[in-house]
């Protein structure tokens, strides 16, 4: 998943972003409402983690705007991360359109568990994805083909996860860069091709990911 993290505490933001990237998420970090609006105006995120008390406004206003502002891409899910722990604040956040609410300070493991839970909402696969011979355990970060475990890096795991969430669909290099990499990625580099090539070698023969000339790549059922 690609995540937008809106957090004005730069030290906390750095720690959380690093932890999430180690969990194979792509993370963009902003520290103001204006920065979040700019990011949401150009990028589609799977999840936005939003603080409420910000130097240039209240994150709750941004949550409400996302429900009806055509100039902003509403993320697939909204998670509020805030020190406001009153019941009234939680109710206000959820009523404004948030999907979940986590109070600071929080344990990082709980944040990751909540992100997994948000990803599963509306997903009939639960915590395991299966496409033909391929199986992916989203909780344990393990992957198999025909029962043999695959040793994948965090980026390779994230890339395979995206393909397995879109089996049979043709995904362009731009699609992969948008959803598997974050804003730090250089769109003019060959990073997608390099990581994809490594992943395909590890997946073995016959290749589950095939090239569609002039269009992109598709995950097929090689069984």
MIMIGU-742709 format. One record per residue (C-alpha): residue number from 1; residue in three letters; x, y, z. Coordinates in Angstrom, 2 decimals. Example, Ala and Ser with C-alpha at 12.3 -4.5 7.8 and 13.67 -1.06 7.14 Angstrom:
<filos>
<filo resi="1" resn="Ala" east="12.30" north="-4.50" up="7.80"/>
<filo resi="2" resn="Ser" east="13.67" north="-1.06" up="7.14"/>
</filos>
This chain:
<filos>
<filo resi="1" resn="Unk" east="0.00" north="0.00" up="0.00"/>
<filo resi="2" resn="Unk" east="0.99" north="3.59" up="-0.50"/>
<filo resi="3" resn="Unk" east="0.44" north="5.63" up="2.64"/>
<filo resi="4" resn="Unk" east="0.28" north="9.36" up="3.32"/>
<filo resi="5" resn="Unk" east="1.52" north="10.21" up="6.81"/>
<filo resi="6" resn="Unk" east="0.49" north="13.67" up="8.04"/>
<filo resi="7" resn="Unk" east="2.50" north="14.35" up="11.20"/>
<filo resi="8" resn="Unk" east="4.06" north="17.65" up="12.30"/>
<filo resi="9" resn="Unk" east="6.42" north="16.05" up="14.83"/>
<filo resi="10" resn="Unk" east="9.35" north="15.40" up="12.50"/>
<filo resi="11" resn="Unk" east="11.08" north="12.94" up="14.85"/>
<filo resi="12" resn="Unk" east="7.93" north="10.84" up="15.26"/>
<filo resi="13" resn="Unk" east="7.20" north="11.03" up="11.55"/>
<filo resi="14" resn="Unk" east="10.69" north="9.80" up="10.70"/>
<filo resi="15" resn="Unk" east="10.45" north="6.84" up="13.08"/>
<filo resi="16" resn="Unk" east="6.97" north="5.82" up="11.94"/>
<filo resi="17" resn="Unk" east="7.82" north="6.20" up="8.25"/>
<filo resi="18" resn="Unk" east="10.99" north="4.13" up="8.63"/>
<filo resi="19" resn="Unk" east="9.08" north="1.40" up="10.45"/>
<filo resi="20" resn="Unk" east="6.35" north="1.30" up="7.81"/>
<filo resi="21" resn="Unk" east="8.88" north="1.17" up="4.98"/>
<filo resi="22" resn="Unk" east="10.52" north="-1.78" up="6.72"/>
<filo resi="23" resn="Unk" east="7.08" north="-3.41" up="6.64"/>
<filo resi="24" resn="Unk" east="7.13" north="-2.93" up="2.82"/>
<filo resi="25" resn="Unk" east="4.76" north="0.05" up="2.68"/>
<filo resi="26" resn="Unk" east="5.47" north="3.06" up="0.48"/>
<filo resi="27" resn="Unk" east="5.20" north="6.17" up="2.66"/>
<filo resi="28" resn="Unk" east="5.01" north="9.88" up="1.84"/>
<filo resi="29" resn="Unk" east="5.43" north="12.24" up="4.81"/>
<filo resi="30" resn="Unk" east="4.02" north="15.77" up="5.15"/>
<filo resi="31" resn="Unk" east="3.84" north="18.03" up="8.19"/>
<filo resi="32" resn="Unk" east="1.07" north="20.50" up="7.38"/>
<filo resi="33" resn="Unk" east="-2.49" north="20.59" up="6.07"/>
<filo resi="34" resn="Unk" east="-1.26" north="22.45" up="3.00"/>
<filo resi="35" resn="Unk" east="1.31" north="19.75" up="2.34"/>
<filo resi="36" resn="Unk" east="-1.35" north="17.06" up="2.72"/>
<filo resi="37" resn="Unk" east="-3.68" north="18.86" up="0.31"/>
<filo resi="38" resn="Unk" east="-0.91" north="19.13" up="-2.26"/>
<filo resi="39" resn="Unk" east="-0.15" north="15.41" up="-1.95"/>
<filo resi="40" resn="Unk" east="-3.82" north="14.41" up="-2.08"/>
<filo resi="41" resn="Unk" east="-4.35" north="16.63" up="-5.09"/>
<filo resi="42" resn="Unk" east="-1.86" north="14.68" up="-7.18"/>
<filo resi="43" resn="Unk" east="-1.60" north="11.18" up="-5.71"/>
<filo resi="44" resn="Unk" east="-4.05" north="8.39" up="-4.93"/>
<filo resi="45" resn="Unk" east="-3.25" north="6.79" up="-1.57"/>
<filo resi="46" resn="Unk" east="-4.47" north="3.50" up="-0.17"/>
<filo resi="47" resn="Unk" east="-4.42" north="4.90" up="3.37"/>
<filo resi="48" resn="Unk" east="-3.90" north="8.34" up="4.89"/>
<filo resi="49" resn="Unk" east="-2.75" north="8.56" up="8.53"/>
<filo resi="50" resn="Unk" east="-3.71" north="12.02" up="9.70"/>
<filo resi="51" resn="Unk" east="-2.78" north="13.98" up="12.80"/>
<filo resi="52" resn="Unk" east="-5.34" north="16.51" up="14.03"/>
<filo resi="53" resn="Unk" east="-3.38" north="19.25" up="15.80"/>
<filo resi="54" resn="Unk" east="-1.29" north="20.82" up="13.03"/>
<filo resi="55" resn="Unk" east="0.59" north="24.13" up="12.73"/>
<filo resi="56" resn="Unk" east="-1.65" north="25.45" up="9.94"/>
<filo resi="57" resn="Unk" east="-5.03" north="24.03" up="10.88"/>
<filo resi="58" resn="Unk" east="-7.06" north="21.12" up="12.20"/>
<filo resi="59" resn="Unk" east="-6.75" north="17.76" up="10.51"/>
<filo resi="60" resn="Unk" east="-10.42" north="17.13" up="11.18"/>
<filo resi="61" resn="Unk" east="-11.29" north="19.86" up="8.68"/>
<filo resi="62" resn="Unk" east="-9.22" north="18.02" up="6.09"/>
<filo resi="63" resn="Unk" east="-11.03" north="14.75" up="6.88"/>
<filo resi="64" resn="Unk" east="-14.37" north="16.47" up="6.24"/>
<filo resi="65" resn="Unk" east="-13.11" north="18.06" up="3.00"/>
<filo resi="66" resn="Unk" east="-12.07" north="14.70" up="1.62"/>
<filo resi="67" resn="Unk" east="-15.69" north="13.61" up="1.55"/>
<filo resi="68" resn="Unk" east="-16.70" north="16.18" up="-1.06"/>
<filo resi="69" resn="Unk" east="-13.79" north="18.11" up="-2.54"/>
<filo resi="70" resn="Unk" east="-13.32" north="16.98" up="-6.16"/>
<filo resi="71" resn="Unk" east="-9.85" north="18.50" up="-6.17"/>
<filo resi="72" resn="Unk" east="-8.60" north="15.96" up="-3.64"/>
<filo resi="73" resn="Unk" east="-8.20" north="12.21" up="-4.06"/>
<filo resi="74" resn="Unk" east="-9.90" north="10.55" up="-1.13"/>
<filo resi="75" resn="Unk" east="-7.67" north="7.73" up="0.13"/>
<filo resi="76" resn="Unk" east="-9.07" north="4.24" up="0.28"/>
<filo resi="77" resn="Unk" east="-9.02" north="4.45" up="4.09"/>
<filo resi="78" resn="Unk" east="-8.49" north="7.19" up="6.66"/>
<filo resi="79" resn="Unk" east="-6.78" north="6.59" up="10.01"/>
<filo resi="80" resn="Unk" east="-6.56" north="9.41" up="12.55"/>
<filo resi="81" resn="Unk" east="-3.39" north="9.43" up="14.68"/>
<filo resi="82" resn="Unk" east="-3.71" north="11.99" up="17.47"/>
<filo resi="83" resn="Unk" east="-3.12" north="12.74" up="21.12"/>
<filo resi="84" resn="Unk" east="-6.78" north="13.74" up="21.51"/>
<filo resi="85" resn="Unk" east="-8.15" north="10.87" up="23.56"/>
<filo resi="86" resn="Unk" east="-11.56" north="12.12" up="24.69"/>
<filo resi="87" resn="Unk" east="-14.55" north="10.05" up="23.61"/>
<filo resi="88" resn="Unk" east="-16.07" north="13.16" up="22.01"/>
<filo resi="89" resn="Unk" east="-12.95" north="13.58" up="19.86"/>
<filo resi="90" resn="Unk" east="-13.08" north="9.95" up="18.73"/>
<filo resi="91" resn="Unk" east="-16.75" north="10.26" up="17.85"/>
<filo resi="92" resn="Unk" east="-16.13" north="13.50" up="15.95"/>
<filo resi="93" resn="Unk" east="-13.30" north="11.92" up="13.97"/>
<filo resi="94" resn="Unk" east="-15.24" north="8.83" up="13.00"/>
<filo resi="95" resn="Unk" east="-18.36" north="10.85" up="12.19"/>
<filo resi="96" resn="Unk" east="-16.29" north="13.14" up="9.98"/>
<filo resi="97" resn="Unk" east="-15.36" north="10.18" up="7.80"/>
<filo resi="98" resn="Unk" east="-12.37" north="8.46" up="9.36"/>
<filo resi="99" resn="Unk" east="-12.28" north="4.66" up="9.24"/>
<filo resi="100" resn="Unk" east="-10.24" north="4.24" up="12.41"/>
<filo resi="101" resn="Unk" east="-8.83" north="6.30" up="15.28"/>
<filo resi="102" resn="Unk" east="-5.58" north="5.60" up="17.16"/>
<filo resi="103" resn="Unk" east="-4.47" north="7.65" up="20.17"/>
<filo resi="104" resn="Unk" east="-0.86" north="8.68" up="20.80"/>
<filo resi="105" resn="Unk" east="1.31" north="7.37" up="22.23"/>
<filo resi="106" resn="Unk" east="0.73" north="4.07" up="20.47"/>
<filo resi="107" resn="Unk" east="2.69" north="0.88" up="19.97"/>
<filo resi="108" resn="Unk" east="4.01" north="0.58" up="16.44"/>
<filo resi="109" resn="Unk" east="2.82" north="-3.03" up="16.24"/>
<filo resi="110" resn="Unk" east="-0.74" north="-1.86" up="16.85"/>
<filo resi="111" resn="Unk" east="-0.48" north="0.72" up="14.07"/>
<filo resi="112" resn="Unk" east="0.67" north="-1.96" up="11.63"/>
<filo resi="113" resn="Unk" east="-2.11" north="-4.30" up="12.76"/>
<filo resi="114" resn="Unk" east="-4.70" north="-1.58" up="12.21"/>
<filo resi="115" resn="Unk" east="-3.32" north="-0.88" up="8.73"/>
<filo resi="116" resn="Unk" east="-3.63" north="-4.57" up="7.90"/>
<filo resi="117" resn="Unk" east="-7.19" north="-4.55" up="9.22"/>
<filo resi="118" resn="Unk" east="-8.06" north="-1.52" up="7.10"/>
<filo resi="119" resn="Unk" east="-6.62" north="-3.26" up="4.03"/>
<filo resi="120" resn="Unk" east="-8.78" north="-6.31" up="4.70"/>
<filo resi="121" resn="Unk" east="-12.04" north="-4.37" up="4.82"/>
<filo resi="122" resn="Unk" east="-13.97" north="-5.34" up="1.74"/>
<filo resi="123" resn="Unk" east="-11.22" north="-7.81" up="0.82"/>
<filo resi="124" resn="Unk" east="-12.49" north="-11.36" up="0.77"/>
<filo resi="125" resn="Unk" east="-8.94" north="-12.73" up="0.88"/>
<filo resi="126" resn="Unk" east="-8.41" north="-11.84" up="4.54"/>
<filo resi="127" resn="Unk" east="-4.77" north="-12.03" up="5.60"/>
<filo resi="128" resn="Unk" east="-3.76" north="-14.47" up="2.85"/>
<filo resi="129" resn="Unk" east="-3.66" north="-13.86" up="-0.90"/>
<filo resi="130" resn="Unk" east="-3.66" north="-16.77" up="-3.34"/>
<filo resi="131" resn="Unk" east="-3.27" north="-16.76" up="-7.11"/>
<filo resi="132" resn="Unk" east="-2.68" north="-20.17" up="-8.63"/>
<filo resi="133" resn="Unk" east="0.51" north="-21.62" up="-7.15"/>
<filo resi="134" resn="Unk" east="1.33" north="-18.38" up="-5.34"/>
<filo resi="135" resn="Unk" east="0.41" north="-17.68" up="-1.72"/>
<filo resi="136" resn="Unk" east="1.16" north="-14.55" up="0.30"/>
<filo resi="137" resn="Unk" east="0.76" north="-14.21" up="4.06"/>
<filo resi="138" resn="Unk" east="0.23" north="-10.49" up="4.66"/>
<filo resi="139" resn="Unk" east="0.65" north="-10.75" up="8.43"/>
<filo resi="140" resn="Unk" east="3.82" north="-12.83" up="8.55"/>
<filo resi="141" resn="Unk" east="5.30" north="-11.30" up="5.36"/>
<filo resi="142" resn="Unk" east="5.95" north="-14.71" up="3.82"/>
<filo resi="143" resn="Unk" east="5.44" north="-15.90" up="0.27"/>
<filo resi="144" resn="Unk" east="5.35" north="-19.34" up="-1.35"/>
<filo resi="145" resn="Unk" east="5.11" north="-20.91" up="-4.77"/>
<filo resi="146" resn="Unk" east="3.90" north="-24.49" up="-4.88"/>
<filo resi="147" resn="Unk" east="4.66" north="-24.79" up="-1.16"/>
<filo resi="148" resn="Unk" east="8.27" north="-23.63" up="-1.51"/>
<filo resi="149" resn="Unk" east="8.99" north="-20.44" up="0.42"/>
<filo resi="150" resn="Unk" east="10.31" north="-17.46" up="-1.51"/>
<filo resi="151" resn="Unk" east="12.98" north="-15.24" up="0.04"/>
<filo resi="152" resn="Unk" east="11.81" north="-11.76" up="-0.89"/>
<filo resi="153" resn="Unk" east="13.05" north="-8.33" up="0.08"/>
<filo resi="154" resn="Unk" east="10.52" north="-5.83" up="1.45"/>
<filo resi="155" resn="Unk" east="10.20" north="-4.13" up="-1.94"/>
<filo resi="156" resn="Unk" east="9.82" north="-7.42" up="-3.81"/>
<filo resi="157" resn="Unk" east="7.15" north="-8.52" up="-1.32"/>
<filo resi="158" resn="Unk" east="5.29" north="-5.23" up="-1.76"/>
<filo resi="159" resn="Unk" east="5.47" north="-5.53" up="-5.54"/>
<filo resi="160" resn="Unk" east="4.17" north="-9.11" up="-5.53"/>
<filo resi="161" resn="Unk" east="1.40" north="-8.10" up="-3.13"/>
<filo resi="162" resn="Unk" east="0.23" north="-5.42" up="-5.55"/>
<filo resi="163" resn="Unk" east="0.21" north="-7.85" up="-8.45"/>
<filo resi="164" resn="Unk" east="-1.72" north="-10.42" up="-6.40"/>
<filo resi="165" resn="Unk" east="-4.34" north="-7.84" up="-5.48"/>
<filo resi="166" resn="Unk" east="-4.85" north="-7.22" up="-9.21"/>
<filo resi="167" resn="Unk" east="-4.57" north="-10.66" up="-10.86"/>
<filo resi="168" resn="Unk" east="-5.15" north="-10.69" up="-14.59"/>
<filo resi="169" resn="Unk" east="-4.97" north="-6.91" up="-14.88"/>
<filo resi="170" resn="Unk" east="-2.37" north="-5.20" up="-17.04"/>
<filo resi="171" resn="Unk" east="-0.33" north="-2.91" up="-14.80"/>
<filo resi="172" resn="Unk" east="1.92" north="-0.29" up="-16.32"/>
<filo resi="173" resn="Unk" east="5.29" north="0.72" up="-14.90"/>
<filo resi="174" resn="Unk" east="3.62" north="3.98" up="-13.87"/>
<filo resi="175" resn="Unk" east="0.96" north="2.03" up="-11.92"/>
<filo resi="176" resn="Unk" east="3.65" north="0.12" up="-10.07"/>
<filo resi="177" resn="Unk" east="5.69" north="3.24" up="-9.35"/>
<filo resi="178" resn="Unk" east="2.59" north="5.02" up="-8.07"/>
<filo resi="179" resn="Unk" east="1.47" north="2.31" up="-5.65"/>
<filo resi="180" resn="Unk" east="4.61" north="0.43" up="-4.59"/>
<filo resi="181" resn="Unk" east="7.15" north="3.24" up="-4.44"/>
<filo resi="182" resn="Unk" east="6.83" north="6.55" up="-2.56"/>
<filo resi="183" resn="Unk" east="7.53" north="10.17" up="-3.49"/>
<filo resi="184" resn="Unk" east="11.27" north="9.68" up="-3.02"/>
<filo resi="185" resn="Unk" east="11.40" north="7.42" up="-6.07"/>
<filo resi="186" resn="Unk" east="12.82" north="8.90" up="-9.25"/>
<filo resi="187" resn="Unk" east="10.31" north="8.24" up="-12.06"/>
<filo resi="188" resn="Unk" east="13.13" north="8.37" up="-14.61"/>
<filo resi="189" resn="Unk" east="15.16" north="5.55" up="-13.09"/>
<filo resi="190" resn="Unk" east="14.92" north="1.86" up="-13.98"/>
<filo resi="191" resn="Unk" east="14.04" north="0.86" up="-10.39"/>
<filo resi="192" resn="Unk" east="10.72" north="-0.74" up="-11.36"/>
<filo resi="193" resn="Unk" east="12.36" north="-2.81" up="-14.08"/>
<filo resi="194" resn="Unk" east="15.26" north="-3.85" up="-11.85"/>
<filo resi="195" resn="Unk" east="13.11" north="-4.93" up="-8.87"/>
<filo resi="196" resn="Unk" east="10.59" north="-6.62" up="-11.15"/>
<filo resi="197" resn="Unk" east="13.38" north="-8.54" up="-12.88"/>
<filo resi="198" resn="Unk" east="14.69" north="-9.78" up="-9.51"/>
<filo resi="199" resn="Unk" east="11.20" north="-10.78" up="-8.41"/>
<filo resi="200" resn="Unk" east="10.52" north="-12.70" up="-11.61"/>
<filo resi="201" resn="Unk" east="13.75" north="-14.66" up="-11.20"/>
<filo resi="202" resn="Unk" east="12.78" north="-15.63" up="-7.67"/>
<filo resi="203" resn="Unk" east="9.29" north="-16.67" up="-8.76"/>
<filo resi="204" resn="Unk" east="10.78" north="-19.21" up="-11.17"/>
<filo resi="205" resn="Unk" east="9.37" north="-20.95" up="-14.25"/>
<filo resi="206" resn="Unk" east="6.95" north="-20.78" up="-15.88"/>
<filo resi="207" resn="Unk" east="6.86" north="-17.01" up="-15.18"/>
<filo resi="208" resn="Unk" east="3.70" north="-15.90" up="-13.36"/>
<filo resi="209" resn="Unk" east="4.33" north="-12.26" up="-14.33"/>
<filo resi="210" resn="Unk" east="4.34" north="-11.76" up="-18.08"/>
<filo resi="211" resn="Unk" east="5.18" north="-8.70" up="-20.16"/>
<filo resi="212" resn="Unk" east="2.43" north="-7.18" up="-22.27"/>
<filo resi="213" resn="Unk" east="4.31" north="-5.37" up="-25.01"/>
<filo resi="214" resn="Unk" east="3.64" north="-1.65" up="-25.02"/>
<filo resi="215" resn="Unk" east="1.27" north="-1.86" up="-22.03"/>
<filo resi="216" resn="Unk" east="2.93" north="-3.25" up="-18.94"/>
<filo resi="217" resn="Unk" east="2.84" north="-6.48" up="-16.95"/>
<filo resi="218" resn="Unk" east="0.21" north="-9.01" up="-15.90"/>
<filo resi="219" resn="Unk" east="0.09" north="-11.65" up="-13.18"/>
<filo resi="220" resn="Unk" east="-1.32" north="-14.87" up="-14.61"/>
<filo resi="221" resn="Unk" east="-2.12" north="-18.24" up="-13.09"/>
<filo resi="222" resn="Unk" east="0.81" north="-20.42" up="-14.17"/>
<filo resi="223" resn="Unk" east="-0.72" north="-23.59" up="-12.70"/>
</filos>
